Amino acid sequence: MFEYMTVQEASKKWELSERRIQKLCADNRIDGVIHLSRVWLIPKGAKKPIDGRTKRGKELKHE
């Protein structure tokens, strides 16, 4: 059985805002995300997506 975390838990774990996590979920940037009604369920083992808004993130996206 899979274990999931909420947007709030992911926000604390990855040090991102809850709104940013919701946007990443909506844009399919996090693998294995499930959307139920108004709730996003994020697999506990999911990796923090690369932030393409930063210079370093842009470099990593193109590798």
N, C-alpha and C positions, 0 to 999 in steps of 0.2 A: 504494500500500500504506500502511496506517495504522501509526503508531508509537504504542506504549503505554508507560506507566510502571507500576511496581509500587506497592503501598501504601507501601513504605518510601521510594521516591523522591518520591511525592506528599506524604508526611509532612514531608520536609525542605523541599520546594518551598513548601508552603503553611503551614509552621510549625504543624502540628496533630499530635496523637498518631496513631500507627498505628491504634489502636483506634477513634478518631474517624473516620478515613478509611474503615475497614471498615464502620462504622455508616452513614456517608453513602452508601457503595456499596449496602449492603443495603436502604436506604430509597429507592433510586433518585433520590438527590439530585444525582448527577453524571451528565451526559449521556454516552451511548456506552460505559458500563462493561460489561465482559464478565466473567462469573464462570465459571471453569473449575476444577472440583473444589474445592480450597481456596485458589485464587489469584484475586485480583481484578486485571484489566487495565484501566487507566485511560488514555484517550486523552491523549497528551502536550499537546494543545491545549485540554484541558478547563479550564474556569474554576473557581476555588475557590467553592464554594457559600456563600451568605449564611448567617451563623450566626444562626439564629432564637432562640438562647438569650440574646442580648444585647439591650439596649434599642435600640441602633442597628439591629441585624438585624431586630428586630420591626417597626421603622418602615419599613425597606426592603421587607420582605415584603408590606406593605399598600399600597405605592405602585402 
